[in-house]
């Protein structure tokens, strides 16, 4: 399913939750990368 199609279907409340979860995943990935960089450097 296309992301844009999904956004049209979702109500604003669900959309907010989705955006939060995406941000959370990105933050976790960034934390992981930073930790590995610190170990290497």
C-alpha positions in Angstrom: 0.0 0.0 0.0 1.2 3.5 -0.9 2.2 5.7 2.1 0.2 8.6 0.6 -2.9 6.5 0.2 -2.5 5.4 3.9 -2.3 9.0 5.1 -5.6 9.9 3.4 -7.3 7.0 5.1 -6.0 7.6 8.6 -7.6 10.0 11.0 -5.4 12.8 12.5 -5.0 11.0 15.8 -3.6 7.8 14.3 -1.4 9.9 12.0 0.1 11.7 15.0 0.9 8.3 16.7 2.5 7.1 13.5 4.7 10.1 13.2 5.7 9.7 16.8 6.6 6.1 16.3 8.7 7.0 13.2 10.5 9.6 15.2 11.1 7.1 18.0 12.7 4.6 15.6 14.9 7.3 14.1 16.1 8.4 17.5 16.9 4.8 18.5 18.8 4.3 15.3 20.7 7.5 15.8 21.6 6.6 19.4 22.9 3.2 18.2 25.0 4.9 15.5 26.4 7.4 18.0 27.4 4.7 20.5 29.2 2.7 17.8 31.0 5.8 16.5 32.2 6.6 20.1 33.5 3.0 20.5 35.3 3.2 17.2 36.7 6.7 17.9 
